[in-house]
Amino acid sequence: MRRVVFNSKNVTVDMGRGNRLFSGPAAIAAKIGTDQCYWPTCWVRVSNCQVDHLDPYNGKNEGRTDQVNSGPLCGKHNRLKQAAGFTTYRDDDGLWHVLRPDGTEIDP
C-alpha cells in the first residue's frame, strides 16, 4: 500500500521523501495523471519517459527531487531542455508550460 496525496487539480503533491534521482514511488508519482511526455506536440508514452526536474537539481534546496518539481519528459526533450536553456513549469491548474530561452511559450 502506498500513500499518494493529490491537490484539488489532481496533481500529485506528495508520495514520500525525495532523493537525487527519481525512482520507485517518486518516479511513479511523477508519471501519475498523464499518459505522455509533457512537451507540446510530443506523443511519447509516459512509460517511455524519464522523470525531469522542472527546476534543475543543484544539490541545494532549489531543484528538489520531489513530486511537485517533477514531470515526465522523453529523453529527446529532456536533453534539449538542458542543452538549449528551455524552462518548464506546471501551473496551479496542473497545466504544463514550456518556455523557450527567450521566455516565450511554446503553444500547447
C-alpha distances in whole Angstrom, upper triangle without the diagonal:
4,7,10,13,16,20,22,23,19,19,16,17,15,12,13,16,18,21,24,22,19,17,13,11,14,16,13,14,17,18,16,18,21,22,25,27,28,31,34,35,32,31,29,25,22,21,25,24,24,22,25,26,28,29,30,29,32,30,31,29,30,28,25,22,19,18,21,23,22,23,23,27,28,30,33,33,31,34,36,35,35,39,40,39,37,35,32,30,27,29,28,28,25,28,29,32,34,37,40,42,44,42,42,39,39,39,35
4,6,10,13,17,19,20,17,16,13,14,11,8,9,13,15,17,21,19,16,14,11,8,11,13,11,10,14,15,13,16,19,20,23,24,25,28,31,32,30,29,27,24,20,20,23,22,21,19,22,22,24,26,27,25,28,27,27,26,26,24,21,18,16,14,17,20,18,19,20,24,26,28,31,30,28,31,33,31,32,35,37,35,33,31,28,26,24,26,25,24,22,25,26,29,31,34,37,38,41,38,39,36,35,36,33
4,7,10,13,16,18,14,14,11,11,8,6,8,12,14,17,21,20,17,16,13,9,11,14,12,10,14,15,13,15,19,21,23,24,24,28,30,32,30,29,27,24,21,21,24,23,22,20,22,22,23,24,26,25,27,26,26,24,25,23,20,17,14,13,15,18,18,19,20,24,26,28,31,30,28,31,33,31,32,35,36,35,33,30,27,24,22,23,22,22,20,23,24,28,30,32,36,37,39,37,37,34,34,34,31
4,7,10,13,14,11,10,7,8,6,5,8,12,14,17,20,19,15,15,13,9,10,12,10,8,11,12,10,12,15,18,20,21,21,24,27,29,27,26,25,22,18,19,22,21,20,17,19,19,20,22,24,23,26,25,25,23,23,21,18,16,12,10,12,15,15,16,17,21,24,26,29,27,25,29,30,28,29,33,34,32,29,27,23,21,18,20,18,18,16,20,21,24,26,29,32,34,36,33,34,31,31,31,28
4,7,10,11,9,8,6,6,5,6,10,13,15,18,21,20,17,17,16,12,12,14,13,9,12,14,11,12,16,19,21,22,21,24,26,28,27,27,26,23,20,21,24,22,21,18,20,19,19,21,23,23,26,25,24,21,22,20,17,16,12,10,11,14,15,16,18,22,25,27,30,28,26,29,31,28,29,33,33,31,29,26,22,19,17,17,15,16,14,18,19,22,25,28,31,33,35,32,32,29,30,29,27
4,7,8,5,5,4,5,7,9,13,15,17,20,22,21,18,19,18,14,13,15,13,10,11,13,10,10,13,17,19,20,18,22,23,26,25,24,24,22,19,20,23,21,21,18,19,19,18,20,23,23,26,26,25,22,22,20,18,17,13,10,10,14,14,14,17,20,23,26,28,26,25,28,29,27,28,32,32,30,27,24,20,17,14,14,12,12,11,15,16,20,23,25,29,31,32,29,29,26,27,26,24
4,5,5,6,7,6,9,12,15,17,18,22,24,23,20,22,21,17,16,18,16,13,14,15,13,12,15,19,20,21,19,22,23,26,25,25,25,24,21,23,25,23,23,20,20,19,18,20,23,23,26,27,25,22,21,20,19,18,14,12,10,14,15,15,18,21,25,27,29,27,25,29,30,27,28,32,32,29,26,23,20,16,13,12,9,10,9,13,16,18,22,24,28,30,31,28,28,25,26,25,23
4,6,7,10,10,13,16,19,21,22,25,27,27,24,25,24,21,20,21,19,16,16,17,15,13,16,19,21,22,20,23,24,26,26,26,27,25,22,25,27,25,25,22,23,22,20,22,26,27,29,30,29,25,24,23,22,22,18,15,14,17,18,18,20,23,27,30,31,28,28,31,31,28,30,34,33,31,28,25,21,18,14,13,9,9,10,13,16,19,22,25,29,31,32,28,28,25,26,25,22
4,6,9,10,14,16,19,22,22,25,26,25,22,24,23,20,19,19,18,15,15,15,13,10,13,16,18,19,16,19,20,22,22,22,23,22,19,22,24,22,23,20,20,20,18,21,24,25,28,29,28,25,24,22,21,21,18,14,13,16,16,15,17,20,23,27,28,25,25,28,28,26,28,31,30,28,25,22,18,15,11,10,8,6,6,9,13,16,19,22,26,28,29,25,25,22,22,21,19
4,6,9,12,13,17,20,20,23,25,23,20,21,20,17,16,17,15,12,12,12,9,7,10,14,16,17,16,19,20,22,22,21,21,19,17,19,22,20,21,18,19,19,18,21,24,25,28,29,28,25,24,22,21,19,16,12,12,15,14,14,16,19,22,25,27,24,24,27,28,25,27,31,30,29,25,23,19,16,12,12,10,9,7,11,13,17,20,23,27,29,30,27,27,23,23,22,19
4,6,9,11,15,17,17,20,21,20,17,18,18,15,13,14,13,9,9,10,8,7,10,13,15,15,13,17,18,21,20,20,20,18,15,18,20,18,18,15,15,15,14,17,20,21,24,25,24,21,20,18,17,16,13,9,8,11,11,10,13,16,19,22,24,21,21,24,25,22,24,27,27,25,22,19,16,13,9,10,9,8,6,9,11,15,17,21,24,26,28,25,25,21,22,21,18
4,6,8,11,13,14,17,18,17,14,15,15,11,10,11,10,6,7,9,7,8,11,14,16,16,15,18,20,23,22,21,21,18,15,17,19,17,17,14,15,14,14,17,19,19,23,23,22,20,19,17,15,13,10,6,7,10,10,10,13,16,19,22,24,22,20,24,25,23,24,28,28,26,23,20,17,14,12,13,12,12,10,13,14,17,19,22,26,27,29,26,27,24,24,24,21
4,7,10,11,12,15,17,17,14,16,16,12,10,13,12,8,9,12,11,12,14,18,19,19,17,20,22,25,24,24,23,22,18,20,22,19,18,15,15,14,14,15,18,18,21,21,20,17,16,15,13,12,8,5,5,9,10,12,15,18,21,23,26,23,21,25,26,23,24,28,28,26,23,20,17,14,12,13,12,13,11,14,15,18,20,23,26,27,29,26,27,24,25,25,23
4,6,8,10,13,16,16,13,14,13,10,9,12,11,8,10,13,12,13,16,19,21,20,19,23,25,28,26,26,25,23,19,20,22,20,19,15,16,15,16,17,19,18,21,20,19,17,17,16,13,11,7,6,7,11,11,13,16,19,22,24,27,25,23,26,28,25,25,29,30,28,26,22,20,17,15,17,15,17,14,18,18,21,23,25,29,30,32,29,30,28,28,29,26
4,7,9,12,15,14,12,12,10,7,6,10,9,6,9,12,11,13,16,19,20,20,20,23,26,28,26,26,24,22,18,19,21,19,18,15,16,16,17,18,20,19,21,21,21,18,19,17,14,11,8,7,10,12,12,14,16,19,22,24,27,25,23,26,28,26,26,30,31,29,27,24,21,19,18,19,19,19,17,20,20,23,25,27,30,31,34,31,32,30,30,30,28
4,7,10,13,13,11,11,10,7,7,11,11,9,12,14,14,17,19,22,23,23,23,26,29,31,29,29,27,24,21,21,23,21,19,16,17,16,18,19,20,18,20,19,19,17,18,16,13,10,8,9,11,13,13,16,18,21,24,25,28,26,24,27,29,26,26,30,31,29,28,25,23,21,20,22,21,22,20,23,23,25,27,29,32,32,35,33,34,32,32,33,30
4,7,11,11,10,11,11,9,8,12,13,12,13,16,17,20,22,24,24,24,23,26,29,32,30,30,28,26,22,22,24,21,19,16,16,15,17,17,18,15,17,15,15,14,15,14,10,8,7,9,12,13,13,16,18,21,24,24,28,26,23,26,28,25,25,28,30,28,27,24,23,21,20,22,22,24,21,24,23,25,26,29,31,31,34,32,33,32,32,33,31
4,7,8,8,9,11,10,7,10,13,11,12,15,16,19,21,23,23,22,21,24,27,30,27,28,26,24,20,21,22,19,16,13,13,12,14,14,14,12,14,12,13,11,13,11,7,5,5,8,11,10,11,14,16,18,21,21,25,23,20,22,25,22,21,25,27,25,24,21,20,19,19,21,21,23,21,23,22,23,24,26,28,28,31,29,31,29,29,31,29
4,6,7,9,11,11,9,11,14,14,13,17,18,21,22,24,24,22,22,24,28,30,28,28,26,24,21,21,21,19,15,13,13,12,15,14,13,10,12,10,12,12,13,11,8,6,8,11,13,12,12,15,17,18,21,20,23,22,19,21,23,21,20,23,25,24,23,22,20,20,21,23,24,26,23,25,23,25,25,26,28,28,31,29,31,30,30,32,30
4,7,9,12,13,11,12,15,15,14,17,19,22,23,24,23,21,21,23,26,29,26,27,24,24,20,20,20,17,14,12,11,10,13,13,11,8,9,8,11,12,12,9,8,6,9,12,14,12,12,15,16,17,19,18,21,20,16,18,20,19,17,20,22,21,21,19,19,19,20,23,25,27,23,25,23,23,23,24,26,25,29,27,29,28,28,31,29
4,6,10,11,9,9,12,13,12,14,17,20,20,21,20,18,19,20,24,26,23,24,21,20,17,17,17,14,10,9,9,9,13,13,12,9,12,11,14,15,14,11,10,7,9,12,14,12,11,13,13,14,16,15,18,18,14,16,19,17,16,19,22,21,20,19,18,19,20,23,24,26,22,23,21,22,22,24,25,25,29,27,29,27,27,29,28
4,7,8,5,5,9,9,8,11,13,16,17,18,17,16,17,19,22,24,21,22,19,18,14,14,14,12,9,6,8,9,12,14,13,11,14,14,16,16,15,12,10,7,8,9,12,11,9,10,11,12,14,14,18,17,14,16,19,18,17,20,23,21,21,19,17,17,18,21,22,23,20,21,19,21,21,23,25,25,29,27,28,26,26,28,26
4,6,6,5,8,10,10,11,13,17,17,18,18,17,19,21,25,26,23,23,19,18,14,13,14,13,10,9,11,13,16,17,17,15,18,17,19,19,19,16,14,10,11,11,15,14,12,13,12,15,16,16,20,19,17,19,22,21,20,23,26,25,24,23,21,21,21,24,25,25,22,23,22,24,24,26,28,29,32,31,32,30,29,30,28
4,6,6,6,9,10,11,13,16,17,18,19,19,20,23,26,28,25,24,21,18,15,13,15,14,13,11,14,15,18,20,20,18,21,20,22,21,22,19,16,12,12,12,16,16,14,14,14,17,18,19,22,22,20,22,25,24,24,27,29,28,27,25,23,23,22,25,25,26,22,24,23,26,26,29,31,32,35,33,34,32,31,32,29
4,5,5,6,9,10,10,14,16,17,18,19,19,23,26,27,25,24,21,19,15,14,17,15,14,12,15,15,18,20,20,18,22,21,22,21,21,18,15,12,10,10,13,14,12,13,14,17,19,20,24,23,20,23,26,24,24,28,30,28,27,25,22,21,20,23,23,23,20,22,21,24,25,28,31,32,35,33,33,31,30,31,28
4,5,5,6,9,10,13,15,16,17,17,17,20,23,25,23,22,20,18,14,14,16,14,12,9,11,12,14,16,16,15,18,17,19,17,17,14,12,8,7,6,10,11,9,10,11,15,17,18,21,20,18,21,23,21,21,25,26,25,23,21,19,18,17,20,20,21,18,20,19,21,22,25,27,28,31,29,30,28,27,28,26
4,5,5,6,9,12,13,14,14,14,15,18,21,22,20,19,16,14,11,11,12,10,9,6,10,11,14,16,16,15,19,19,20,19,19,15,13,10,9,8,12,11,9,9,9,12,14,15,18,17,15,18,21,19,19,23,24,24,22,20,18,17,17,20,21,21,17,19,18,20,21,24,26,27,30,28,29,26,25,27,24
4,5,5,6,10,11,12,13,14,15,18,21,23,20,19,16,14,10,10,13,11,11,9,12,14,16,19,19,19,22,22,23,22,21,18,16,13,11,9,13,13,11,10,10,13,15,17,20,19,18,21,23,22,22,26,27,26,24,22,20,19,17,20,21,20,17,19,18,21,22,25,28,29,32,30,30,27,26,27,24
4,5,5,8,10,13,14,14,15,18,21,22,20,20,18,15,12,13,15,13,12,10,12,13,14,17,18,18,21,21,22,20,19,17,14,11,9,6,9,11,9,9,10,14,16,18,21,20,18,21,23,21,22,26,27,25,23,21,18,16,15,17,17,17,14,16,16,19,20,24,26,28,31,28,29,26,25,26,23
4,6,8,9,11,12,11,11,14,17,19,17,17,15,13,10,11,13,10,10,7,9,10,11,14,15,15,19,20,20,19,17,14,13,10,8,6,8,9,6,5,6,10,13,15,18,16,14,18,20,18,19,22,23,22,19,17,14,13,12,15,16,16,12,14,13,16,17,20,23,24,27,25,25,22,22,22,20
4,6,6,8,9,9,10,14,16,18,15,14,13,10,6,8,10,9,9,8,10,12,13,17,18,18,22,23,24,22,21,18,17,14,12,9,12,12,9,7,6,9,12,14,17,16,15,18,20,18,20,23,24,23,21,19,16,15,13,16,17,17,13,14,13,16,17,21,23,25,28,26,26,23,21,22,19
4,6,8,10,12,12,16,18,19,17,16,15,12,9,10,13,12,13,11,14,15,16,19,21,21,25,25,26,24,23,20,18,16,13,10,12,14,11,9,9,13,15,18,21,19,18,22,23,22,23,26,27,26,23,21,18,16,14,16,17,15,12,14,14,18,19,23,26,28,30,28,28,24,23,23,20
4,7,10,12,11,15,16,18,16,15,15,12,10,12,15,14,15,13,15,17,16,20,22,23,27,28,28,26,24,21,20,18,16,12,13,15,12,10,10,14,16,19,21,19,19,23,24,22,24,27,27,26,23,21,17,16,13,15,15,13,10,11,12,16,18,22,25,27,29,27,26,23,22,21,17
4,6,8,8,12,13,14,13,11,11,9,7,10,12,11,13,12,14,16,16,19,21,23,26,28,28,26,24,21,21,19,17,13,14,15,12,9,8,11,13,17,18,16,17,20,21,20,22,25,25,24,21,19,16,15,13,15,16,14,10,11,11,14,16,20,23,25,27,25,24,21,19,18,15
4,7,9,12,13,13,11,9,9,6,5,8,10,10,13,13,15,18,18,22,23,24,28,29,30,29,27,24,23,21,19,16,17,18,15,11,9,11,12,15,17,16,17,20,21,20,22,25,25,25,22,21,18,17,16,18,19,17,14,14,13,16,17,21,23,26,29,27,25,22,20,19,15
4,6,9,10,10,7,6,5,4,4,8,8,8,11,12,13,16,16,20,21,23,26,28,29,28,26,22,22,20,19,17,18,17,14,10,7,8,8,12,13,12,13,17,17,17,19,22,22,22,19,18,16,16,15,18,20,18,14,13,12,14,15,18,20,23,26,24,23,19,17,16,13
4,6,8,9,6,6,6,6,6,9,9,6,9,10,10,13,13,17,18,20,23,25,27,26,23,20,20,18,18,16,16,15,12,8,5,5,6,9,10,9,10,13,13,13,16,18,18,18,15,15,12,13,13,16,19,18,14,13,10,12,12,15,17,20,22,21,20,17,14,15,12
4,6,8,7,9,9,10,9,13,12,10,11,11,10,12,11,15,16,19,22,25,25,24,21,18,19,18,17,15,14,13,11,7,6,6,8,12,12,9,10,14,13,12,15,18,17,17,13,12,9,10,10,13,16,14,11,9,6,8,9,12,15,17,20,18,17,13,12,12,9
4,6,6,9,9,12,11,15,14,11,12,12,11,14,12,15,16,19,23,25,26,25,22,19,21,20,20,18,17,15,13,10,9,7,8,11,10,7,9,12,11,10,13,15,14,14,11,11,9,11,11,14,18,17,14,11,8,8,7,10,12,15,17,16,14,11,9,10,8
4,6,9,11,13,14,17,16,14,16,16,15,17,15,18,20,23,26,29,29,28,25,22,24,23,23,21,20,18,16,13,12,11,11,14,13,10,13,15,13,13,16,18,16,16,13,13,11,13,13,15,18,17,14,11,9,8,8,11,12,16,17,15,13,10,7,7,5
4,6,9,12,14,17,16,14,17,18,17,20,18,22,23,26,29,32,33,32,28,25,27,26,26,23,23,21,19,16,14,12,12,15,13,11,14,17,15,15,19,20,18,19,16,16,15,16,16,18,21,19,17,14,12,12,11,14,15,18,20,19,16,13,10,9,7
4,6,9,11,14,12,11,14,15,15,18,17,20,21,24,27,30,31,30,27,24,25,24,24,21,21,20,17,14,11,9,8,11,10,9,12,14,13,14,17,18,17,18,15,16,15,16,16,19,22,20,18,15,12,13,12,15,16,19,21,20,18,15,12,12,10
4,6,9,11,10,10,14,15,16,20,19,23,23,26,29,31,33,32,29,26,27,25,24,22,22,21,18,15,12,10,9,12,12,11,14,16,16,17,20,21,21,22,19,19,17,19,18,21,23,21,18,16,14,16,15,18,19,23,25,24,22,19,15,15,12
4,6,8,7,7,11,13,14,18,18,22,22,24,27,29,31,30,28,24,25,23,23,20,21,20,17,13,10,8,6,10,10,10,12,15,15,16,18,20,20,21,19,19,17,19,19,22,24,22,19,17,15,17,16,19,20,23,26,25,23,20,17,18,15
4,5,5,7,10,12,15,18,19,22,23,24,28,29,31,30,28,24,24,22,21,19,20,20,16,13,9,9,8,12,13,13,14,17,18,18,21,22,23,24,21,21,19,19,19,22,24,22,18,17,16,18,18,22,23,26,28,27,26,23,20,20,17
4,5,5,8,9,12,15,16,20,20,21,25,26,28,27,25,21,21,18,18,15,17,17,13,10,6,8,8,11,13,13,13,16,18,17,19,22,23,23,20,20,17,17,16,20,21,20,16,16,14,17,17,21,23,25,28,26,25,22,20,20,17
4,6,8,10,14,17,18,22,22,22,26,27,29,28,27,23,22,19,19,17,19,19,15,12,9,10,9,12,14,15,15,18,19,19,21,23,25,25,23,23,20,21,20,23,25,23,20,20,18,21,21,24,26,28,31,29,29,26,24,24,21
4,7,10,13,16,18,21,21,22,25,26,29,28,26,23,23,20,20,18,20,19,15,13,9,9,7,9,11,12,12,15,17,17,19,21,22,23,21,21,19,20,20,24,26,25,21,20,18,20,20,23,24,26,29,28,28,25,22,23,20
4,7,9,13,14,17,17,18,22,23,25,25,23,19,19,16,17,15,17,16,12,9,6,5,4,7,9,10,9,12,14,14,15,18,19,20,18,18,16,17,17,21,23,22,18,18,15,17,16,20,21,23,26,25,25,22,20,21,18
4,6,10,12,15,14,15,18,20,22,22,20,16,16,13,14,14,16,13,10,8,6,5,6,6,10,10,8,10,13,13,13,16,18,18,17,16,15,16,17,20,23,23,19,18,16,17,16,19,20,22,25,24,24,22,20,22,20
4,7,9,12,12,12,16,17,19,18,17,13,13,10,11,10,12,10,6,6,5,6,8,9,12,11,9,12,14,13,13,17,18,18,16,15,13,14,14,18,20,20,16,17,14,16,15,18,20,21,24,23,24,21,20,22,20
4,6,9,8,10,13,15,17,16,14,10,11,9,10,10,11,8,5,5,6,6,9,9,12,10,7,10,12,10,10,14,15,14,13,11,10,11,12,16,18,19,16,16,13,14,13,15,17,17,21,19,20,18,18,20,18
4,5,5,7,10,12,13,13,10,6,8,7,8,9,9,6,5,7,9,9,12,13,15,12,9,12,13,11,10,14,15,13,12,10,9,10,12,15,17,19,16,16,13,14,13,15,17,17,20,18,20,18,19,21,20
4,6,9,12,14,14,13,10,7,9,9,10,10,9,5,6,7,10,10,13,14,15,12,10,13,13,10,10,14,14,12,10,7,6,6,8,12,14,16,13,13,10,10,10,12,14,14,17,15,17,15,16,18,17
4,7,9,12,11,10,7,5,8,9,11,12,10,6,8,11,13,13,16,17,18,15,12,14,15,11,11,14,15,12,11,8,8,8,11,14,16,18,16,16,13,13,12,13,15,14,17,15,17,17,18,20,20
4,6,9,10,11,7,5,8,9,12,13,13,9,10,12,14,13,16,15,17,14,11,12,13,10,9,12,13,11,11,9,10,11,14,17,20,22,19,19,16,16,14,15,16,15,18,17,19,19,20,22,22
4,6,8,9,7,4,6,7,11,13,13,10,11,13,15,15,18,17,19,17,13,14,16,13,11,15,17,14,15,13,14,14,17,20,22,24,21,22,19,19,18,18,19,18,22,21,23,22,23,26,25
4,6,8,7,6,8,10,13,16,16,13,14,17,19,19,21,20,21,20,16,17,18,16,13,16,18,15,17,15,16,17,20,22,24,27,24,25,22,22,20,20,21,19,22,22,25,24,26,29,28
4,7,8,8,8,10,13,17,17,14,16,19,21,21,23,22,24,23,19,19,22,19,16,19,21,19,20,18,19,20,22,24,26,28,26,27,24,24,23,24,25,23,26,25,28,28,29,32,31
4,5,7,8,11,13,16,16,14,16,19,22,23,25,24,26,24,21,22,23,20,18,21,23,20,21,18,19,19,21,23,24,27,25,26,24,24,23,23,25,23,26,24,28,27,29,32,31
4,6,6,9,11,14,13,11,14,18,21,22,25,25,27,24,21,23,24,21,19,22,23,20,21,18,18,17,19,20,21,24,22,24,22,22,22,22,24,23,25,24,27,26,28,30,30
4,6,9,11,13,12,9,12,16,19,19,22,22,24,21,18,20,21,17,16,19,20,17,17,14,14,14,16,18,19,22,20,21,19,19,19,19,21,19,22,20,23,22,24,27,26
4,7,9,11,10,7,9,12,15,16,19,19,20,18,15,17,18,15,13,17,18,15,15,12,12,12,14,17,18,21,18,19,17,17,17,17,19,18,21,19,22,21,22,25,24
4,6,9,9,6,9,12,15,17,20,20,22,20,17,19,20,17,16,20,21,19,18,15,15,14,15,17,18,21,18,20,18,19,19,20,22,22,24,23,25,24,25,27,26
4,7,8,7,7,11,13,15,18,18,21,19,16,18,20,17,16,20,22,20,19,17,15,14,15,18,19,21,18,20,18,19,19,21,23,23,26,24,26,25,25,27,26
4,6,6,6,10,13,15,18,19,22,20,17,20,22,19,19,22,24,22,20,17,15,14,14,16,17,18,16,18,17,19,19,21,24,24,27,25,26,24,25,27,25
4,5,5,8,11,14,17,19,21,19,17,20,22,19,19,23,24,22,20,17,14,12,11,14,14,15,12,15,14,17,18,20,23,24,27,24,25,23,23,24,22
4,6,8,12,15,18,20,22,19,17,21,21,18,19,23,23,21,18,15,12,10,9,11,11,13,10,13,12,14,16,18,21,22,24,22,23,21,21,22,21
4,7,11,13,16,17,19,17,14,17,18,15,15,19,20,17,15,12,10,8,9,12,13,15,12,13,12,13,14,16,19,19,22,19,21,19,20,21,20
4,7,9,13,14,17,14,12,15,16,14,14,18,19,17,15,13,10,9,9,13,14,15,12,13,11,13,14,16,19,20,22,20,21,19,19,20,19
4,6,10,12,14,12,10,14,15,13,14,18,18,17,14,12,10,9,9,12,14,15,11,11,9,11,12,15,17,19,22,20,20,17,17,18,16
4,7,10,12,10,9,13,14,13,14,17,18,18,15,14,12,12,12,15,17,17,13,13,11,13,13,16,18,20,23,21,21,18,17,18,16
4,6,8,6,6,9,10,10,12,14,15,15,13,13,11,12,13,17,19,19,15,14,11,12,11,14,16,18,21,20,19,17,15,17,15
4,6,6,6,9,10,11,12,14,15,16,14,15,14,16,16,20,23,22,19,17,14,15,14,17,17,19,22,22,21,19,16,18,16
4,6,5,6,9,10,11,12,14,15,14,16,15,18,19,23,26,25,22,20,17,18,15,18,18,19,22,22,22,20,18,20,19
4,6,5,6,9,10,11,12,14,13,15,15,18,20,23,26,26,23,21,17,17,14,16,16,17,20,20,20,19,16,18,17
4,5,5,6,9,10,10,11,10,11,11,14,16,19,23,23,19,17,14,13,11,13,12,14,17,17,17,15,13,15,15
4,6,5,6,9,10,11,10,11,11,13,16,19,22,23,19,18,14,14,12,13,14,14,18,18,18,17,15,18,17
4,5,5,6,8,10,10,12,13,16,19,22,26,26,23,21,18,17,14,15,14,14,18,18,19,18,17,20,19
4,5,5,6,8,8,10,12,16,18,21,25,25,22,20,17,15,12,12,11,11,15,15,16,15,14,17,17
4,6,6,6,5,7,8,12,15,18,22,22,20,18,14,12,9,9,9,9,13,13,14,13,12,16,16
4,6,6,7,9,11,14,17,20,24,25,22,21,17,15,12,12,11,11,14,15,17,16,16,19,20
4,6,8,11,14,17,20,23,27,28,25,23,20,18,14,14,12,10,14,16,17,17,17,20,21
4,6,9,12,16,19,22,26,27,24,22,18,16,12,11,8,7,11,12,14,14,14,18,19
4,6,10,13,17,20,23,24,22,20,17,14,11,9,7,5,9,10,12,13,13,17,18
4,7,10,14,16,20,21,19,17,13,10,7,6,5,5,9,8,10,10,10,14,15
4,7,11,13,17,18,16,14,11,8,6,5,7,7,10,8,10,9,11,14,14
4,7,10,13,15,12,11,7,6,5,6,9,10,13,10,11,9,10,13,12
4,6,10,11,9,8,6,5,7,9,12,14,15,12,13,11,12,14,13
4,7,8,6,5,4,6,9,11,15,17,18,15,15,13,14,14,13
4,5,5,5,7,8,11,13,17,19,19,16,16,13,15,15,13
4,5,7,10,11,15,17,20,22,23,19,19,17,18,18,16
4,6,9,11,15,17,21,23,24,20,20,17,18,17,15
4,7,10,13,16,20,22,23,20,19,16,17,16,13
4,7,10,13,17,20,20,17,16,13,13,12,10
4,7,10,13,16,18,15,14,11,10,10,8
4,6,10,13,14,11,10,7,8,8,8
4,7,10,11,9,8,6,6,8,9
4,7,8,5,5,4,6,9,11
4,5,5,5,6,7,11,13
4,5,8,9,11,14,17
4,6,9,11,14,17
4,6,9,12,15
4,7,9,12
4,6,9
4,6
4
